[in-house]
Amino acid sequence: MKIHKIAATAFVAAAALAGSAQAALITGSVGITTRPGTTLNVDFGTDFVNFTPDSFNAQVDQGTGTASTLAPIGTIVTYKDFDYSAPFTVVGGNPLWLTDTGSLAFFLTSITDMFENGTAPGAQGLTLFGEGFFTSNVAGFDQTPATWTFQANSTGGAPSFTFASTNAAQPSRVPDGGTSVALLGFSLLGLAGARRKFAKA
């Protein structure tokens, strides 16, 4: 009876894990820009980026792959204020940005490079590069590593900035559709069968 129970348990566990392993990584990229009516300010003295209003202040303007399916062009985004000095801080905590429905969000984990020009009287700019990961509240998608680029510019001494942000998925693994997990389960089944054979002998 114990042998049958072990075999059944191994098969059920393998089937369940194989099914969960079939979730897909998010692919492609998504571009985000200022939404009409949004004011963006970059304080070069305190290394702080501030959005007014603090919600529904940006929108998707380009995309590829499944990222563009989760966040089509025109999707409203909330981009949070953040401090880009080390260590960086996202006001209110991650995610750094998310769509109005939660279908796609980006969590910033590091800022890797920074270029700023806060002294020119006619034009000021900020460019940031970083890393993090995508998440989605849509079933069937796994957390996916992604890169981040943020560019803010002000020309002609304007008091506010326009910005463009781009995230590109960087999948670190290729889903195998649960094959590895299934093989593990069948190995357990084989082990259980061998134990049964030796028990009869």
DOKOL-485689 format. One record per residue (C-alpha): residue in three letters; residue number from 1; chain; z, x, y. Coordinates in steps of 0.25 Angstrom, whole numbers, padded with zeros to 4 digits. Example, Ala and Ser with C-alpha at 12.3 -4.5 7.8 and 13.67 -1.06 7.14 Angstrom:
+-----+-----+-------+-------+-------+-------+
! res !   n ! chain !    c3 !    c1 !    c2 !
+-----+-----+-------+-------+-------+-------+
! ala !   1 !     A !  0031 !  0049 ! -0018 !
! ser !   2 !     A !  0029 !  0055 ! -0004 !
+-----+-----+-------+-------+-------+-------+
//
This chain:
+-----+-----+-------+-------+-------+-------+
! res !   n ! chain !    c3 !    c1 !    c2 !
+-----+-----+-------+-------+-------+-------+
! met !   1 !     A !  0000 !  0000 !  0000 !
! lys !   2 !     A !  0003 !  0011 !  0010 !
! ile !   3 !     A ! -0011 !  0018 !  0007 !
! his !   4 !     A ! -0018 !  0005 !  0011 !
! lys !   5 !     A ! -0009 !  0003 !  0023 !
! ile !   6 !     A ! -0012 !  0017 !  0028 !
! ala !   7 !     A ! -0027 !  0015 !  0026 !
! ala !   8 !     A ! -0027 !  0002 !  0033 !
! thr !   9 !     A ! -0019 !  0008 !  0045 !
! ala !  10 !     A ! -0028 !  0020 !  0046 !
! phe !  11 !     A ! -0041 !  0011 !  0046 !
! val !  12 !     A ! -0035 !  0001 !  0057 !
! ala !  13 !     A ! -0030 !  0013 !  0066 !
! ala !  14 !     A ! -0044 !  0020 !  0065 !
! ala !  15 !     A ! -0051 !  0007 !  0068 !
! ala !  16 !     A ! -0042 !  0004 !  0080 !
! leu !  17 !     A ! -0043 !  0018 !  0086 !
! ala !  18 !     A ! -0058 !  0019 !  0084 !
! gly !  19 !     A ! -0060 !  0006 !  0092 !
! ser !  20 !     A ! -0051 !  0011 !  0103 !
! ala !  21 !     A ! -0059 !  0025 !  0103 !
! gln !  22 !     A ! -0072 !  0017 !  0107 !
! ala !  23 !     A ! -0068 !  0015 !  0121 !
! ala !  24 !     A ! -0079 !  0022 !  0130 !
! leu !  25 !     A ! -0077 !  0032 !  0141 !
! ile !  26 !     A ! -0082 !  0029 !  0155 !
! thr !  27 !     A ! -0095 !  0035 !  0158 !
! gly !  28 !     A ! -0103 !  0038 !  0171 !
! ser !  29 !     A ! -0098 !  0038 !  0185 !
! val !  30 !     A ! -0094 !  0029 !  0197 !
! gly !  31 !     A ! -0095 !  0032 !  0212 !
! ile !  32 !     A ! -0086 !  0025 !  0222 !
! thr !  33 !     A ! -0087 !  0024 !  0237 !
! thr !  34 !     A ! -0081 !  0018 !  0249 !
! arg !  35 !     A ! -0081 !  0003 !  0250 !
! pro !  36 !     A ! -0085 ! -0004 !  0263 !
! gly !  37 !     A ! -0073 ! -0006 !  0272 !
! thr !  38 !     A ! -0065 !  0006 !  0265 !
! thr !  39 !     A ! -0060 !  0017 !  0274 !
! leu !  40 !     A ! -0057 !  0031 !  0267 !
! asn !  41 !     A ! -0050 !  0042 !  0274 !
! val !  42 !     A ! -0048 !  0056 !  0270 !
! asp !  43 !     A ! -0036 !  0063 !  0276 !
! phe !  44 !     A ! -0039 !  0078 !  0274 !
! gly !  45 !     A ! -0025 !  0082 !  0279 !
! thr !  46 !     A ! -0018 !  0075 !  0268 !
! asp !  47 !     A ! -0029 !  0075 !  0258 !
! phe !  48 !     A ! -0028 !  0059 !  0257 !
! val !  49 !     A ! -0039 !  0049 !  0254 !
! asn !  50 !     A ! -0036 !  0035 !  0259 !
! phe !  51 !     A ! -0044 !  0022 !  0257 !
! thr !  52 !     A ! -0043 !  0010 !  0266 !
! pro !  53 !     A ! -0041 ! -0001 !  0260 !
! asp !  54 !     A ! -0034 !  0005 !  0248 !
! ser !  55 !     A ! -0041 ! -0004 !  0238 !
! phe !  56 !     A ! -0055 ! -0009 !  0235 !
! asn !  57 !     A ! -0060 !  0002 !  0244 !
! ala !  58 !     A ! -0071 !  0008 !  0236 !
! gln !  59 !     A ! -0083 !  0004 !  0228 !
! val !  60 !     A ! -0092 !  0009 !  0217 !
! asp !  61 !     A ! -0106 !  0014 !  0222 !
! gln !  62 !     A ! -0111 !  0021 !  0209 !
! gly !  63 !     A ! -0109 !  0023 !  0195 !
! thr !  64 !     A ! -0114 !  0027 !  0181 !
! gly !  65 !     A ! -0110 !  0025 !  0166 !
! thr !  66 !     A ! -0100 !  0015 !  0162 !
! ala !  67 !     A ! -0092 !  0019 !  0175 !
! ser !  68 !     A ! -0103 !  0011 !  0182 !
! thr !  69 !     A ! -0101 ! -0001 !  0173 !
! leu !  70 !     A ! -0086 ! -0001 !  0175 !
! ala !  71 !     A ! -0088 !  0000 !  0190 !
! pro !  72 !     A ! -0101 ! -0004 !  0195 !
! ile !  73 !     A ! -0107 ! -0001 !  0209 !
! gly !  74 !     A ! -0099 ! -0010 !  0219 !
! thr !  75 !     A ! -0086 ! -0010 !  0211 !
! ile !  76 !     A ! -0074 ! -0010 !  0220 !
! val !  77 !     A ! -0065 !  0002 !  0219 !
! thr !  78 !     A ! -0051 !  0005 !  0224 !
! tyr !  79 !     A ! -0050 !  0020 !  0228 !
! lys !  80 !     A ! -0036 !  0025 !  0230 !
! asp !  81 !     A ! -0031 !  0034 !  0241 !
! phe !  82 !     A ! -0028 !  0048 !  0236 !
! asp !  83 !     A ! -0023 !  0062 !  0240 !
! tyr !  84 !     A ! -0032 !  0073 !  0235 !
! ser !  85 !     A ! -0022 !  0084 !  0238 !
! ala !  86 !     A ! -0017 !  0091 !  0225 !
! pro !  87 !     A ! -0011 !  0084 !  0218 !
! phe !  88 !     A ! -0019 !  0072 !  0222 !
! thr !  89 !     A ! -0013 !  0058 !  0223 !
! val !  90 !     A ! -0020 !  0044 !  0221 !
! val !  91 !     A ! -0012 !  0034 !  0229 !
! gly !  92 !     A ! -0006 !  0024 !  0220 !
! gly !  93 !     A ! -0010 !  0032 !  0208 !
! asn !  94 !     A ! -0023 !  0033 !  0199 !
! pro !  95 !     A ! -0033 !  0027 !  0198 !
! leu !  96 !     A ! -0039 !  0034 !  0210 !
! trp !  97 !     A ! -0049 !  0022 !  0210 !
! leu !  98 !     A ! -0052 !  0009 !  0202 !
! thr !  99 !     A ! -0062 ! -0002 !  0202 !
! asp ! 100 !     A ! -0057 ! -0016 !  0207 !
! thr ! 101 !     A ! -0057 ! -0021 !  0192 !
! gly ! 102 !     A ! -0051 ! -0008 !  0186 !
! ser ! 103 !     A ! -0064 ! -0006 !  0178 !
! leu ! 104 !     A ! -0065 !  0008 !  0182 !
! ala ! 105 !     A ! -0054 !  0018 !  0188 !
! phe ! 106 !     A ! -0053 !  0032 !  0191 !
! phe ! 107 !     A ! -0040 !  0040 !  0189 !
! leu ! 108 !     A ! -0040 !  0054 !  0197 !
! thr ! 109 !     A ! -0033 !  0065 !  0189 !
! ser ! 110 !     A ! -0037 !  0077 !  0197 !
! ile ! 111 !     A ! -0044 !  0082 !  0210 !
! thr ! 112 !     A ! -0052 !  0094 !  0206 !
! asp ! 113 !     A ! -0059 !  0098 !  0219 !
! met ! 114 !     A ! -0058 !  0095 !  0234 !
! phe ! 115 !     A ! -0067 !  0097 !  0246 !
! glu ! 116 !     A ! -0063 !  0092 !  0259 !
! asn ! 117 !     A ! -0068 !  0093 !  0274 !
! gly ! 118 !     A ! -0058 !  0087 !  0283 !
! thr ! 119 !     A ! -0061 !  0095 !  0295 !
! ala ! 120 !     A ! -0075 !  0092 !  0299 !
! pro ! 121 !     A ! -0076 !  0083 !  0311 !
! gly ! 122 !     A ! -0089 !  0076 !  0308 !
! ala ! 123 !     A ! -0088 !  0075 !  0293 !
! gln ! 124 !     A ! -0076 !  0076 !  0283 !
! gly ! 125 !     A ! -0076 !  0075 !  0268 !
! leu ! 126 !     A ! -0068 !  0076 !  0255 !
! thr ! 127 !     A ! -0073 !  0078 !  0241 !
! leu ! 128 !     A ! -0064 !  0078 !  0229 !
! phe ! 129 !     A ! -0067 !  0080 !  0214 !
! gly ! 130 !     A ! -0058 !  0076 !  0203 !
! glu ! 131 !     A ! -0056 !  0071 !  0189 !
! gly ! 132 !     A ! -0049 !  0059 !  0182 !
! phe ! 133 !     A ! -0053 !  0047 !  0173 !
! phe ! 134 !     A ! -0059 !  0034 !  0173 !
! thr ! 135 !     A ! -0052 !  0021 !  0167 !
! ser ! 136 !     A ! -0057 !  0007 !  0165 !
! asn ! 137 !     A ! -0050 ! -0006 !  0162 !
! val ! 138 !     A ! -0062 ! -0010 !  0155 !
! ala ! 139 !     A ! -0060 ! -0010 !  0140 !
! gly ! 140 !     A ! -0068 !  0001 !  0132 !
! phe ! 141 !     A ! -0067 !  0012 !  0142 !
! asp ! 142 !     A ! -0058 !  0025 !  0141 !
! gln ! 143 !     A ! -0052 !  0033 !  0152 !
! thr ! 144 !     A ! -0063 !  0043 !  0155 !
! pro ! 145 !     A ! -0062 !  0056 !  0163 !
! ala ! 146 !     A ! -0070 !  0057 !  0176 !
! thr ! 147 !     A ! -0073 !  0065 !  0188 !
! trp ! 148 !     A ! -0070 !  0061 !  0202 !
! thr ! 149 !     A ! -0077 !  0065 !  0215 !
! phe ! 150 !     A ! -0073 !  0059 !  0229 !
! gln ! 151 !     A ! -0080 !  0062 !  0242 !
! ala ! 152 !     A ! -0076 !  0057 !  0256 !
! asn ! 153 !     A ! -0083 !  0059 !  0269 !
! ser ! 154 !     A ! -0082 !  0056 !  0283 !
! thr ! 155 !     A ! -0094 !  0059 !  0293 !
! gly ! 156 !     A ! -0094 !  0059 !  0308 !
! gly ! 157 !     A ! -0079 !  0059 !  0310 !
! ala ! 158 !     A ! -0078 !  0045 !  0303 !
! pro ! 159 !     A ! -0063 !  0041 !  0301 !
! ser ! 160 !     A ! -0066 !  0037 !  0287 !
! phe ! 161 !     A ! -0073 !  0042 !  0275 !
! thr ! 162 !     A ! -0083 !  0037 !  0264 !
! phe ! 163 !     A ! -0081 !  0042 !  0250 !
! ala ! 164 !     A ! -0088 !  0043 !  0237 !
! ser ! 165 !     A ! -0081 !  0044 !  0224 !
! thr ! 166 !     A ! -0087 !  0047 !  0210 !
! asn ! 167 !     A ! -0081 !  0047 !  0196 !
! ala ! 168 !     A ! -0089 !  0052 !  0184 !
! ala ! 169 !     A ! -0084 !  0050 !  0170 !
! gln ! 170 !     A ! -0082 !  0063 !  0162 !
! pro ! 171 !     A ! -0079 !  0058 !  0148 !
! ser ! 172 !     A ! -0072 !  0069 !  0140 !
! arg ! 173 !     A ! -0075 !  0064 !  0126 !
! val ! 174 !     A ! -0085 !  0055 !  0119 !
! pro ! 175 !     A ! -0080 !  0043 !  0112 !
! asp ! 176 !     A ! -0083 !  0043 !  0097 !
! gly ! 177 !     A ! -0082 !  0028 !  0095 !
! gly ! 178 !     A ! -0069 !  0030 !  0087 !
! thr ! 179 !     A ! -0076 !  0038 !  0076 !
! ser ! 180 !     A ! -0065 !  0049 !  0076 !
! val ! 181 !     A ! -0054 !  0039 !  0075 !
! ala ! 182 !     A ! -0061 !  0031 !  0064 !
! leu ! 183 !     A ! -0063 !  0044 !  0056 !
! leu ! 184 !     A ! -0048 !  0047 !  0058 !
! gly ! 185 !     A ! -0045 !  0033 !  0052 !
! phe ! 186 !     A ! -0055 !  0034 !  0040 !
! ser ! 187 !     A ! -0048 !  0048 !  0037 !
! leu ! 188 !     A ! -0035 !  0041 !  0037 !
! leu ! 189 !     A ! -0041 !  0031 !  0028 !
! gly ! 190 !     A ! -0046 !  0042 !  0019 !
! leu ! 191 !     A ! -0032 !  0048 !  0018 !
! ala ! 192 !     A ! -0026 !  0035 !  0015 !
! gly ! 193 !     A ! -0036 !  0033 !  0003 !
! ala ! 194 !     A ! -0033 !  0047 ! -0002 !
! arg ! 195 !     A ! -0018 !  0045 ! -0002 !
! arg ! 196 !     A ! -0021 !  0032 ! -0010 !
! lys ! 197 !     A ! -0029 !  0039 ! -0020 !
! phe ! 198 !     A ! -0019 !  0050 ! -0022 !
! ala ! 199 !     A ! -0008 !  0039 ! -0023 !
! lys ! 200 !     A ! -0016 !  0033 ! -0035 !
! ala ! 201 !     A ! -0017 !  0046 ! -0042 !
+-----+-----+-------+-------+-------+-------+
//
